[in-house]
Amino acid sequence: MPKIKFTIITLFREALEPYLNTSMMWKATDKGLVEFDFVNLRDFGLGPHKSVDDTPYGGGDGMLLRPEPVFAAIESVKEKDPDAKVIIPTPVGEIWNQNMARKIAEDADNSEKPLHFIILCPHYEGYDERILSIVDYKISLGKYVLTGGELPALIIIDSVVRLIPGVLGGENSAIIESFSDGDNLEYPQYTKPFDFRGKKVPEILLSGNHGEIAKWREEHSKKAN
């Protein structure tokens, strides 16, 4: 049984599948820790052309997602799992951060049943405001605008799934990395060769003195701006 399930409502499933079938996302799926499902918003479109958008009242450029297809798509998922929570990437949402991702991963790991999140991927100029009435989490990735919700959906999913125990290789991989303690940035790291074009690895890291190495790493960790 998976720890967490993501159902993604999108017009562009083909933009999501390559990433979700690769690397750590594939590993998590292969281990049965996560499940991905897709709902084609166009299946709930209106009229012979399966329209999902229309012009905004009051005028203005662009098109907005209509509420009817979105409500119908979300309700089709909730019919099978009423407890599923809805996420929408939107500029008006709370800024996504590591603590939020960790909270979901921990809740999923501790839950007796899989957590289920429905991620709606907006498109066009935006969406009808009434859609927010059935959204549980409004998430912003920052102060910029993208053409659709697929990239934010992948970022949210990746940042959560990699924190589920058993996904990353090292036991402490997610503990020591950047933002693991709020606003910290991970200390500099080095591998072979010792001397690359005159740039050498700090001698302390070759000393074998774990106490001094830990002190050096702490001193060289930074706070995010």
MDAnalysis code that builds the backbone (N, CA, C; Angstrom):
import MDAnalysis as mda
import numpy as np

u = mda.Universe.empty(675, n_residues=225, atom_resindex=np.repeat(np.arange(225), 3), trajectory=True)
u.add_TopologyAttr("name", ["N", "CA", "C"] * 225)
u.add_TopologyAttr("resid", np.arange(1, 226))
u.add_TopologyAttr("resname", ["MET", "PRO", "LYS", "ILE", "LYS", "PHE", "THR", "ILE", "ILE", "THR", "LEU", "PHE", "ARG", "GLU", "ALA", "LEU", "GLU", "PRO", "TYR", "LEU", "ASN", "THR", "SER", "MET", "MET", "TRP", "LYS", "ALA", "THR", "ASP", "LYS", "GLY", "LEU", "VAL", "GLU", "PHE", "ASP", "PHE", "VAL", "ASN", "LEU", "ARG", "ASP", "PHE", "GLY", "LEU", "GLY", "PRO", "HIS", "LYS", "SER", "VAL", "ASP", "ASP", "THR", "PRO", "TYR", "GLY", "GLY", "GLY", "ASP", "GLY", "MET", "LEU", "LEU", "ARG", "PRO", "GLU", "PRO", "VAL", "PHE", "ALA", "ALA", "ILE", "GLU", "SER", "VAL", "LYS", "GLU", "LYS", "ASP", "PRO", "ASP", "ALA", "LYS", "VAL", "ILE", "ILE", "PRO", "THR", "PRO", "VAL", "GLY", "GLU", "ILE", "TRP", "ASN", "GLN", "ASN", "MET", "ALA", "ARG", "LYS", "ILE", "ALA", "GLU", "ASP", "ALA", "ASP", "ASN", "SER", "GLU", "LYS", "PRO", "LEU", "HIS", "PHE", "ILE", "ILE", "LEU", "CYS", "PRO", "HIS", "TYR", "GLU", "GLY", "TYR", "ASP", "GLU", "ARG", "ILE", "LEU", "SER", "ILE", "VAL", "ASP", "TYR", "LYS", "ILE", "SER", "LEU", "GLY", "LYS", "TYR", "VAL", "LEU", "THR", "GLY", "GLY", "GLU", "LEU", "PRO", "ALA", "LEU", "ILE", "ILE", "ILE", "ASP", "SER", "VAL", "VAL", "ARG", "LEU", "ILE", "PRO", "GLY", "VAL", "LEU", "GLY", "GLY", "GLU", "ASN", "SER", "ALA", "ILE", "ILE", "GLU", "SER", "PHE", "SER", "ASP", "GLY", "ASP", "ASN", "LEU", "GLU", "TYR", "PRO", "GLN", "TYR", "THR", "LYS", "PRO", "PHE", "ASP", "PHE", "ARG", "GLY", "LYS", "LYS", "VAL", "PRO", "GLU", "ILE", "LEU", "LEU", "SER", "GLY", "ASN", "HIS", "GLY", "GLU", "ILE", "ALA", "LYS", "TRP", "ARG", "GLU", "GLU", "HIS", "SER", "LYS", "LYS", "ALA", "ASN"])
u.atoms.positions = np.array([
    [0.843, -1.198, 0.000],
    [0.000, 0.000, 0.000],
    [0.878, 1.248, 0.000],
    [0.626, 2.187, -0.909],
    [1.475, 3.390, -0.970],
    [1.293, 4.276, 0.256],
    [2.316, 5.049, 0.560],
    [2.236, 6.017, 1.645],
    [1.393, 7.227, 1.236],
    [1.467, 7.548, -0.057],
    [0.810, 8.756, -0.536],
    [0.410, 8.570, -2.003],
    [-0.708, 9.169, -2.355],
    [-1.186, 9.117, -3.734],
    [-1.425, 10.532, -4.234],
    [-0.976, 10.796, -5.449],
    [-1.231, 12.069, -6.102],
    [-2.074, 11.823, -7.346],
    [-3.226, 12.451, -7.404],
    [-4.041, 12.444, -8.614],
    [-3.929, 13.821, -9.243],
    [-3.439, 13.864, -10.455],
    [-3.158, 15.142, -11.116],
    [-4.203, 15.396, -12.188],
    [-4.924, 16.499, -12.042],
    [-5.912, 16.907, -13.040],
    [-5.228, 17.870, -13.999],
    [-5.128, 17.466, -15.251],
    [-4.313, 18.222, -16.205],
    [-4.830, 18.053, -17.625],
    [-4.470, 18.996, -18.462],
    [-4.720, 18.894, -19.907],
    [-3.506, 18.322, -20.624],
    [-2.396, 18.187, -19.904],
    [-1.135, 17.808, -20.545],
    [-0.423, 16.710, -19.746],
    [-1.038, 15.560, -19.679],
    [-0.447, 14.425, -18.976],
    [0.934, 14.095, -19.523],
    [1.114, 14.261, -20.832],
    [2.383, 13.904, -21.454],
    [3.535, 14.780, -20.975],
    [3.221, 15.932, -20.392],
    [4.272, 16.795, -19.849],
    [4.747, 16.314, -18.478],
    [3.942, 15.489, -17.822],
    [4.244, 15.057, -16.463],
    [4.875, 13.669, -16.394],
    [4.405, 12.767, -17.234],
    [4.806, 11.362, -17.121],
    [6.303, 11.116, -17.249],
    [7.020, 11.769, -18.175],
    [8.460, 11.479, -18.272],
    [9.203, 11.710, -16.965],
    [8.889, 12.786, -16.284],
    [9.587, 13.076, -15.030],
    [9.187, 12.097, -13.930],
    [7.894, 11.801, -13.832],
    [7.409, 10.924, -12.771],
    [7.826, 9.478, -12.983],
    [8.273, 9.152, -14.184],
    [8.747, 7.799, -14.488],
    [10.272, 7.701, -14.465],
    [10.926, 8.689, -13.864],
    [12.386, 8.780, -13.897],
    [12.954, 8.912, -12.480],
    [14.152, 8.401, -12.291],
    [14.954, 8.644, -11.088],
    [14.206, 8.315, -9.799],
    [14.235, 9.229, -8.842],
    [13.681, 8.976, -7.523],
    [12.171, 8.799, -7.545],
    [11.477, 9.470, -8.467],
    [10.032, 9.305, -8.546],
    [9.699, 7.882, -9.003],
    [10.472, 7.373, -9.965],
    [10.281, 5.988, -10.402],
    [10.624, 5.029, -9.264],
    [11.700, 5.322, -8.555],
    [12.122, 4.458, -7.445],
    [11.030, 4.374, -6.386],
    [10.442, 5.516, -6.054],
    [9.388, 5.547, -5.043],
    [8.174, 4.750, -5.502],
    [7.848, 4.851, -6.793],
    [6.726, 4.091, -7.335],
    [7.038, 2.609, -7.333],
    [8.257, 2.263, -7.751],
    [8.664, 0.871, -7.825],
    [8.649, 0.209, -6.452],
    [8.963, 0.971, -5.420],
    [8.953, 0.442, -4.050],
    [7.554, 0.416, -3.437],
    [6.576, 0.954, -4.172],
    [5.219, 0.972, -3.666],
    [4.967, 2.047, -2.625],
    [5.832, 3.068, -2.578],
    [5.703, 4.129, -1.588],
    [4.799, 5.259, -2.053],
    [4.629, 5.388, -3.354],
    [3.824, 6.471, -3.903],
    [3.071, 5.961, -5.125],
    [1.930, 6.568, -5.377],
    [1.132, 6.219, -6.556],
    [0.730, 7.497, -7.267],
    [0.841, 7.490, -8.582],
    [0.436, 8.636, -9.391],
    [-0.742, 8.244, -10.276],
    [-1.720, 9.126, -10.344],
    [-2.863, 8.910, -11.221],
    [-3.153, 10.222, -11.948],
    [-3.819, 10.120, -13.080],
    [-4.088, 11.302, -13.895],
    [-5.566, 11.366, -14.253],
    [-6.080, 12.583, -14.282],
    [-7.431, 12.840, -14.765],
    [-7.325, 13.888, -15.861],
    [-7.865, 13.569, -17.029],
    [-7.852, 14.499, -18.153],
    [-9.006, 15.475, -18.000],
    [-8.689, 16.731, -17.754],
    [-9.732, 17.738, -17.573],
    [-10.639, 17.831, -18.793],
    [-10.095, 17.565, -19.968],
    [-10.869, 17.645, -21.207],
    [-12.026, 16.642, -21.209],
    [-11.894, 15.552, -20.478],
    [-12.974, 14.560, -20.412],
    [-14.237, 15.143, -19.794],
    [-14.096, 16.244, -19.070],
    [-15.241, 16.864, -18.412],
    [-15.619, 18.192, -19.077],
    [-15.053, 18.423, -20.270],
    [-15.338, 19.646, -21.002],
    [-16.776, 19.722, -21.483],
    [-17.163, 20.906, -21.909],
    [-18.542, 21.196, -22.286],
    [-18.699, 21.259, -23.794],
    [-19.851, 20.753, -24.285],
    [-20.177, 20.869, -25.696],
    [-19.401, 19.903, -26.566],
    [-19.640, 20.006, -27.867],
    [-19.008, 19.066, -28.800],
    [-17.494, 19.179, -28.844],
    [-16.953, 20.336, -28.476],
    [-15.501, 20.535, -28.504],
    [-14.852, 20.318, -27.134],
    [-15.653, 19.872, -26.163],
    [-15.137, 19.617, -24.816],
    [-14.402, 20.841, -24.254],
    [-15.038, 21.979, -24.351],
    [-14.425, 23.235, -23.917],
    [-14.286, 23.280, -22.397],
    [-13.139, 23.773, -21.925],
    [-12.910, 23.902, -20.483],
    [-12.654, 25.349, -20.070],
    [-12.682, 26.285, -21.021],
    [-12.350, 27.665, -20.719],
    [-13.319, 28.608, -21.407],
    [-13.296, 29.886, -20.985],
    [-14.127, 30.910, -21.612],
    [-13.558, 32.276, -21.259],
    [-14.106, 33.308, -21.903],
    [-13.620, 34.673, -21.690],
    [-14.072, 35.188, -20.329],
    [-13.320, 36.104, -19.733],
    [-13.682, 36.614, -18.409],
    [-14.800, 37.650, -18.463],
    [-15.696, 37.601, -17.490],
    [-16.679, 38.676, -17.338],
    [-15.954, 39.970, -17.014],
    [-16.443, 41.068, -17.567],
    [-15.831, 42.366, -17.335],
    [-14.745, 42.700, -18.331],
    [-14.469, 41.753, -19.244],
    [-13.464, 41.992, -20.263],
    [-12.067, 41.658, -19.789],
    [-11.134, 41.732, -20.702],
    [-9.745, 41.423, -20.386],
    [-9.187, 40.386, -21.332],
    [-7.866, 40.298, -21.365],
    [-7.198, 39.353, -22.258],
    [-7.250, 37.942, -21.680],
    [-7.088, 36.983, -22.568],
    [-6.928, 35.601, -22.127],
    [-8.236, 34.907, -21.833],
    [-8.102, 33.659, -21.423],
    [-9.232, 32.792, -21.120],
    [-9.077, 32.246, -19.701],
    [-10.215, 31.925, -19.095],
    [-10.220, 31.384, -17.741],
    [-10.795, 29.972, -17.740],
    [-10.263, 29.114, -16.868],
    [-10.873, 27.805, -16.678],
    [-12.273, 27.980, -16.110],
    [-13.238, 27.304, -16.715],
    [-14.605, 27.346, -16.231],
    [-14.746, 26.456, -14.992],
    [-15.693, 26.782, -14.108],
    [-15.843, 25.968, -12.901],
    [-16.445, 24.589, -13.154],
    [-17.362, 24.484, -14.146],
    [-18.068, 23.202, -14.312],
    [-17.135, 22.021, -14.565],
    [-16.202, 22.102, -15.541],
    [-15.306, 20.961, -15.770],
    [-14.417, 20.659, -14.569],
    [-13.943, 21.713, -13.896],
    [-13.045, 21.512, -12.756],
    [-13.782, 20.847, -11.600],
    [-14.968, 21.347, -11.269],
    [-15.751, 20.734, -10.198],
    [-16.043, 19.270, -10.519],
    [-16.445, 19.014, -11.770],
    [-16.796, 17.647, -12.162],
    [-15.588, 16.722, -12.067],
    [-14.422, 17.203, -12.480],
    [-13.211, 16.378, -12.430],
    [-12.830, 16.053, -10.988],
    [-12.849, 17.063, -10.129],
    [-12.502, 16.850, -8.722],
    [-13.523, 15.934, -8.053],
    [-14.792, 16.166, -8.336],
    [-15.837, 15.349, -7.717],
    [-15.749, 13.890, -8.169],
    [-15.270, 13.660, -9.392],
    [-15.133, 12.287, -9.872],
    [-14.088, 11.523, -9.059],
    [-13.069, 12.229, -8.578],
    [-12.043, 11.605, -7.740],
    [-12.557, 11.432, -6.315],
    [-13.251, 12.457, -5.816],
    [-13.736, 12.408, -4.440],
    [-14.861, 11.399, -4.252],
    [-15.511, 11.015, -5.321],
    [-16.512, 9.955, -5.213],
    [-15.879, 8.657, -4.723],
    [-14.651, 8.421, -5.127],
    [-13.933, 7.213, -4.725],
    [-13.178, 7.411, -3.413],
    [-12.761, 8.648, -3.138],
    [-12.021, 8.940, -1.906],
    [-12.418, 10.320, -1.401],
    [-13.470, 10.393, -0.570],
    [-13.944, 11.691, -0.065],
    [-12.908, 12.436, 0.767],
    [-11.913, 11.715, 1.282],
    [-10.903, 12.355, 2.134],
    [-9.767, 13.010, 1.346],
    [-9.762, 12.840, 0.037],
    [-8.693, 13.429, -0.777],
    [-8.703, 14.948, -0.644],
    [-7.516, 15.528, -0.502],
    [-7.369, 16.974, -0.368],
    [-6.930, 17.583, -1.700],
    [-7.430, 18.780, -1.975],
    [-7.186, 19.423, -3.265],
    [-6.135, 20.513, -3.124],
    [-5.143, 20.465, -4.007],
    [-4.081, 21.475, -4.070],
    [-4.198, 22.201, -5.400],
    [-4.039, 23.520, -5.369],
    [-3.954, 24.279, -6.619],
    [-2.726, 25.188, -6.561],
    [-1.833, 25.103, -7.547],
    [-0.744, 26.083, -7.637],
    [-1.321, 27.419, -8.094],
    [-1.058, 28.467, -7.333],
    [-1.625, 29.773, -7.635],
    [-0.767, 30.868, -7.021],
    [-0.623, 32.011, -7.690],
    [0.179, 33.111, -7.132],
    [-0.368, 33.642, -5.809],
    [-1.653, 33.415, -5.515],
    [-2.233, 33.948, -4.287],
    [-2.051, 32.995, -3.111],
    [-1.351, 31.873, -3.328],
    [-1.221, 30.866, -2.287],
    [-0.067, 31.119, -1.335],
    [0.037, 30.231, -0.347],
    [1.144, 30.259, 0.610],
    [2.417, 29.785, -0.075],
    [3.520, 30.465, 0.199],
    [4.783, 30.108, -0.434],
    [5.236, 28.727, 0.045],
    [5.456, 27.838, -0.893],
    [5.861, 26.467, -0.598],
    [7.264, 26.448, -0.008],
    [7.487, 25.626, 1.007],
    [8.817, 25.541, 1.609],
    [9.092, 24.122, 2.103],
    [10.309, 23.892, 2.558],
    [10.751, 22.558, 2.969],
    [9.958, 22.027, 4.153],
    [9.607, 22.901, 5.074],
    [8.855, 22.458, 6.241],
    [7.473, 21.931, 5.850],
    [6.849, 22.573, 4.874],
    [5.546, 22.114, 4.414],
    [5.668, 20.752, 3.739],
    [6.707, 20.591, 2.929],
    [6.935, 19.312, 2.264],
    [7.198, 18.218, 3.297],
    [8.011, 18.516, 4.300],
    [8.346, 17.528, 5.317],
    [7.113, 17.133, 6.131],
    [6.253, 18.097, 6.429],
    [5.048, 17.803, 7.206],
    [4.171, 16.796, 6.462],
    [3.995, 16.984, 5.169],
    [3.174, 16.051, 4.395],
    [3.830, 14.675, 4.354],
    [5.152, 14.640, 4.128],
    [5.861, 13.361, 4.071],
    [5.760, 12.618, 5.398],
    [5.913, 13.331, 6.506],
    [5.817, 12.700, 7.822],
    [4.400, 12.210, 8.098],
    [3.416, 13.013, 7.729],
    [2.028, 12.592, 7.915],
    [1.732, 11.335, 7.099],
    [2.272, 11.296, 5.884],
    [2.055, 10.126, 5.027],
    [2.712, 8.893, 5.624],
    [3.905, 9.059, 6.176],
    [4.633, 7.930, 6.740],
    [3.950, 7.395, 7.992],
    [3.281, 8.275, 8.736],
    [2.662, 7.878, 9.996],
    [1.191, 7.503, 9.864],
    [0.616, 7.732, 8.701],
    [-0.814, 7.480, 8.522],
    [-1.093, 5.994, 8.301],
    [-2.234, 5.536, 8.811],
    [-2.622, 4.141, 8.634],
    [-3.138, 3.868, 7.223],
    [-3.608, 4.886, 6.542],
    [-4.061, 4.752, 5.154],
    [-3.321, 5.772, 4.304],
    [-3.201, 5.529, 3.014],
    [-2.470, 6.464, 2.154],
    [-3.096, 7.859, 2.169],
    [-2.262, 8.872, 2.264],
    [-2.754, 10.234, 2.057],
    [-2.995, 10.436, 0.570],
    [-4.041, 11.162, 0.238],
    [-4.407, 11.346, -1.167],
    [-4.558, 12.827, -1.445],
    [-3.780, 13.308, -2.406],
    [-3.852, 14.704, -2.812],
    [-4.232, 14.803, -4.286],
    [-5.180, 15.667, -4.561],
    [-5.567, 15.987, -5.939],
    [-4.904, 17.316, -6.290],
    [-4.087, 17.324, -7.320],
    [-3.442, 18.573, -7.749],
    [-4.075, 19.034, -9.047],
    [-4.686, 20.196, -9.012],
    [-5.284, 20.789, -10.205],
    [-4.251, 21.666, -10.895],
    [-4.032, 21.427, -12.175],
    [-3.066, 22.220, -12.943],
    [-3.812, 23.268, -13.762],
    [-3.820, 24.524, -13.310],
    [-4.509, 25.580, -14.068],
    [-3.785, 25.874, -15.382],
    [-4.505, 26.529, -16.277],
    [-3.912, 26.944, -17.548],
    [-4.578, 28.224, -18.020],
    [-4.160, 28.685, -19.184],
    [-4.700, 29.908, -19.776],
    [-4.341, 31.101, -18.899],
    [-5.206, 32.114, -18.842],
    [-4.926, 33.307, -18.061],
    [-5.145, 33.064, -16.571],
    [-5.935, 32.060, -16.258],
    [-6.216, 31.777, -14.858],
    [-7.430, 30.880, -14.729],
    [-8.184, 31.064, -13.656],
    [-9.314, 30.199, -13.362],
    [-10.428, 31.033, -12.742],
    [-11.647, 30.530, -12.885],
    [-12.795, 31.152, -12.235],
    [-12.591, 31.086, -10.720],
    [-12.784, 32.220, -10.058],
    [-12.512, 32.329, -8.625],
    [-13.304, 31.329, -7.792],
    [-14.459, 30.908, -8.286],
    [-15.301, 29.980, -7.514],
    [-14.660, 28.604, -7.355],
    [-13.682, 28.314, -8.183],
    [-12.973, 27.042, -8.065],
    [-12.272, 26.919, -6.717],
    [-11.825, 28.051, -6.184],
    [-11.101, 28.019, -4.904],
    [-11.965, 27.523, -3.755],
    [-13.283, 27.529, -3.926],
    [-14.165, 27.081, -2.846],
    [-14.042, 25.588, -2.567],
    [-13.477, 24.826, -3.499],
    [-13.299, 23.384, -3.260],
    [-11.818, 23.016, -3.154],
    [-10.976, 24.005, -2.915],
    [-9.532, 23.791, -2.769],
    [-9.153, 23.817, -1.297],
    [-8.321, 22.867, -0.894],
    [-7.851, 22.812, 0.493],
    [-6.531, 23.549, 0.700],
    [-5.661, 23.484, -0.320],
    [-4.343, 24.111, -0.198],
    [-4.056, 24.953, -1.435],
    [-3.857, 26.255, -1.218],
    [-3.422, 27.153, -2.285],
    [-1.925, 27.353, -2.125],
    [-1.150, 26.930, -3.127],
    [0.307, 26.909, -3.022],
    [0.936, 27.790, -4.099],
    [1.851, 28.657, -3.679],
    [2.621, 29.472, -4.610],
    [4.074, 29.007, -4.601],
    [4.687, 28.970, -5.770],
    [6.097, 28.613, -5.877],
    [7.002, 29.840, -5.856],
    [6.417, 31.020, -5.812],
    [7.230, 32.230, -5.790],
    [6.577, 33.348, -6.578],
    [7.264, 34.474, -6.626],
    [6.708, 35.659, -7.262],
    [7.050, 35.698, -8.742],
    [6.486, 34.739, -9.466],
    [6.625, 34.702, -10.912],
    [5.453, 33.907, -11.462],
    [5.240, 33.987, -12.769],
    [4.077, 33.349, -13.388],
    [4.547, 32.338, -14.430],
    [3.909, 31.172, -14.439],
    [4.195, 30.135, -15.422],
    [2.992, 29.946, -16.334],
    [3.199, 29.224, -17.420],
    [2.110, 29.048, -18.379],
    [1.087, 28.020, -17.922],
    [1.439, 27.197, -16.969],
    [0.501, 26.176, -16.504],
    [0.924, 25.617, -15.167],
    [0.099, 24.743, -14.626],
    [0.348, 24.202, -13.304],
    [1.153, 22.924, -13.269],
    [1.601, 22.440, -14.434],
    [2.308, 21.161, -14.453],
    [3.667, 21.231, -13.760],
    [4.438, 22.270, -14.031],
    [5.737, 22.394, -13.359],
    [5.587, 22.563, -11.851],
    [4.709, 23.437, -11.364],
    [4.498, 23.500, -9.918],
    [4.050, 22.172, -9.327],
    [3.203, 21.437, -10.040],
    [2.762, 20.125, -9.541],
    [3.956, 19.196, -9.361],
    [4.863, 19.179, -10.334],
    [6.040, 18.325, -10.235],
    [6.939, 18.742, -9.079],
    [7.078, 20.039, -8.873],
    [7.927, 20.528, -7.789],
    [7.348, 20.122, -6.436],
    [6.053, 20.297, -6.274],
    [5.406, 19.913, -5.019],
    [5.573, 18.417, -4.778],
    [5.289, 17.622, -5.802],
    [5.380, 16.164, -5.671],
    [6.803, 15.728, -5.339],
    [7.769, 16.220, -6.099],
    [9.168, 15.825, -5.901],
    [9.631, 16.168, -4.491],
    [9.330, 17.376, -4.044],
    [9.821, 17.820, -2.738],
    [9.228, 17.013, -1.593],
    [8.027, 16.450, -1.792],
    [7.408, 15.604, -0.769],
    [7.916, 14.171, -0.858],
    [7.871, 13.599, -2.054],
    [8.179, 12.179, -2.224],
    [9.599, 11.855, -1.791],
    [10.563, 12.707, -2.091],
    [11.954, 12.426, -1.752],
    [12.182, 12.367, -0.242],
    [11.243, 12.912, 0.549],
    [11.379, 12.915, 2.006],
    [10.719, 11.710, 2.662],
    [10.003, 10.906, 1.885],
    [9.402, 9.696, 2.442],
    [10.515, 8.685, 2.716],
    [10.595, 8.147, 3.920],
    [11.655, 7.181, 4.241],
    [11.688, 6.028, 3.229],
    [12.903, 5.736, 2.755],
    [13.079, 4.665, 1.790],
    [13.263, 5.137, 0.371],
    [13.038, 6.438, 0.112],
    [13.180, 6.954, -1.255],
    [14.627, 7.362, -1.528],
    [15.194, 8.205, -0.663],
    [16.590, 8.599, -0.828],
    [17.503, 7.482, -0.343],
    [18.723, 7.443, -0.870],
    [19.641, 6.361, -0.531],
    [20.174, 6.431, 0.881],
    [20.763, 7.581, 1.253],
    [21.407, 7.708, 2.553],
    [20.411, 7.932, 3.672],
    [20.681, 7.339, 4.826],
    [19.776, 7.465, 5.970],
    [19.609, 8.909, 6.404],
    [20.691, 9.697, 6.288],
    [20.644, 11.086, 6.751],
    [20.581, 12.083, 5.598],
    [20.325, 11.620, 4.394],
    [20.374, 12.500, 3.219],
    [19.473, 13.704, 3.366],
    [18.256, 13.488, 3.866],
    [17.303, 14.589, 3.969],
    [17.472, 15.402, 5.241],
    [18.308, 14.912, 6.167],
    [18.465, 15.596, 7.441],
    [19.484, 16.710, 7.359],
    [20.566, 16.484, 6.594],
    [21.669, 17.442, 6.585],
    [21.600, 18.413, 5.427],
    [20.646, 18.245, 4.511],
    [20.649, 19.066, 3.309],
    [20.130, 20.470, 3.575],
    [20.195, 21.315, 2.551],
    [19.737, 22.693, 2.676],
    [18.269, 22.741, 3.089],
    [17.947, 23.735, 3.927],
    [16.594, 24.006, 4.423],
    [16.060, 22.910, 5.343],
    [16.919, 21.966, 5.765],
    [16.461, 20.927, 6.679],
    [16.195, 21.485, 8.071],
    [16.771, 22.660, 8.349],
    [16.578, 23.294, 9.655],
    [16.081, 24.722, 9.455],
    [15.016, 24.857, 8.678],
    [14.436, 26.177, 8.448],
    [15.063, 26.879, 7.273],
    [16.088, 27.728, 7.547],
    [16.673, 28.520, 6.468],
    [18.164, 28.240, 6.286],
    [18.613, 27.067, 6.732],
    [20.028, 26.744, 6.568],
    [20.353, 26.366, 5.133],
    [21.587, 26.599, 4.741],
    [22.104, 26.109, 3.464],
    [23.230, 25.133, 3.767],
    [23.247, 24.032, 3.060],
    [24.197, 22.957, 3.341],
    [25.639, 23.423, 3.133],
    [26.538, 22.870, 3.952],
    [27.960, 23.182, 3.859],
    [28.534, 22.724, 2.518],
    [29.666, 23.317, 2.087],
    [30.295, 22.891, 0.830],
    [30.732, 21.437, 0.905],
    [30.649, 20.730, -0.217],
    [31.057, 19.332, -0.258],
    [32.028, 19.098, -1.418],
    [32.873, 18.085, -1.260],
    [33.925, 17.802, -2.243],
    [34.034, 16.301, -2.467],
    [34.518, 15.924, -3.640],
    [34.846, 14.538, -3.934],
    [36.165, 14.510, -4.702],
    [36.561, 13.369, -5.199],
    [37.820, 13.256, -5.946],
    [37.720, 14.029, -7.265],
    [38.848, 14.585, -7.758],
    [40.215, 14.486, -7.231],
    [40.470, 15.520, -6.138],
    [41.524, 15.296, -5.367],
    [41.890, 16.230, -4.313],
    [42.273, 17.583, -4.900],
    [43.030, 17.547, -5.995],
    [43.502, 18.779, -6.641],
    [42.939, 18.833, -8.054],
    [42.019, 19.770, -8.303],
    [41.462, 19.935, -9.640],
    [41.804, 21.334, -10.145],
    [42.738, 21.360, -11.104],
    [43.174, 22.622, -11.709],
    [43.591, 23.645, -10.655],
    [44.301, 23.160, -9.662],
    [44.821, 24.038, -8.622],
    [43.865, 24.319, -7.492],
    [42.627, 23.888, -7.620],
    [41.631, 24.081, -6.555],
    [41.598, 22.801, -5.717],
    [42.050, 22.929, -4.464],
    [42.229, 21.757, -3.609],
    [41.107, 21.616, -2.582],
    [40.856, 20.385, -2.202],
    [39.900, 20.083, -1.136],
    [40.482, 20.576, 0.185],
    [39.685, 21.217, 1.037],
    [40.194, 21.662, 2.345],
    [40.814, 20.491, 3.122],
    [42.000, 20.720, 3.658],
    [42.756, 19.667, 4.333],
    [41.983, 19.038, 5.493],
    [41.163, 19.829, 6.173],
    [40.444, 19.323, 7.330],
    [39.569, 18.125, 6.973],
    [39.065, 18.083, 5.735],
    [38.164, 17.005, 5.337],
    [38.900, 15.691, 5.121],
    [40.232, 15.754, 5.030],
    [41.042, 14.547, 4.879],
    [41.702, 14.138, 6.195],
    [41.412, 14.878, 7.269],
    [42.133, 14.678, 8.531],
    [41.676, 13.433, 9.285],
    [40.447, 13.003, 9.052],
    [39.909, 11.877, 9.819],
    [39.416, 12.277, 11.195],
    [39.565, 13.547, 11.556],
    [39.109, 14.055, 12.843],
    [37.640, 14.464, 12.706],
    [36.732, 13.572, 13.082],
    [35.311, 13.804, 12.828],
    [34.759, 14.980, 13.624],
    [35.324, 15.218, 14.791],
    [34.882, 16.359, 15.579],
    [35.209, 17.669, 14.894],
    [36.458, 17.770, 14.401],
    [36.872, 18.988, 13.714],
    [36.143, 19.146, 12.377],
    [35.902, 18.032, 11.701],
    [35.157, 18.093, 10.423],
    [33.735, 18.604, 10.672],
    [33.097, 18.086, 11.742],
    [31.741, 18.534, 12.070],
    [31.733, 20.022, 12.396],
    [32.774, 20.479, 13.124],
    [32.878, 21.899, 13.456],
    [33.052, 22.729, 12.188],
    [33.903, 22.261, 11.269],
    [34.135, 22.984, 10.009],
    [32.842, 23.075, 9.205],
    [32.124, 21.981, 9.147],
    [30.873, 21.977, 8.385],
    [29.853, 22.924, 8.992],
    [29.781, 22.955, 10.305],
    [28.841, 23.862, 10.967],
    [29.209, 25.310, 10.677],
    [30.502, 25.598, 10.727],
    [30.971, 26.967, 10.484],
    [30.716, 27.399, 9.045],
    [30.738, 26.435, 8.121],
    [30.587, 26.765, 6.726],
    [29.170, 26.598, 6.188],
    [28.248, 26.181, 7.058],
    [26.842, 26.228, 6.690],
    [26.411, 27.685, 6.698],
    [25.461, 28.000, 5.855],
    [25.022, 29.393, 5.731],
    [23.529, 29.500, 5.939],
    [23.128, 30.695, 6.203],
    [21.721, 30.992, 6.288],
    [21.226, 31.515, 4.942],
    [20.043, 31.048, 4.537],
    [19.497, 31.509, 3.271],
    [19.097, 32.956, 3.376],
    [19.270, 33.673, 2.281],
    [18.888, 35.088, 2.276],
    [17.367, 35.218, 2.236],
])
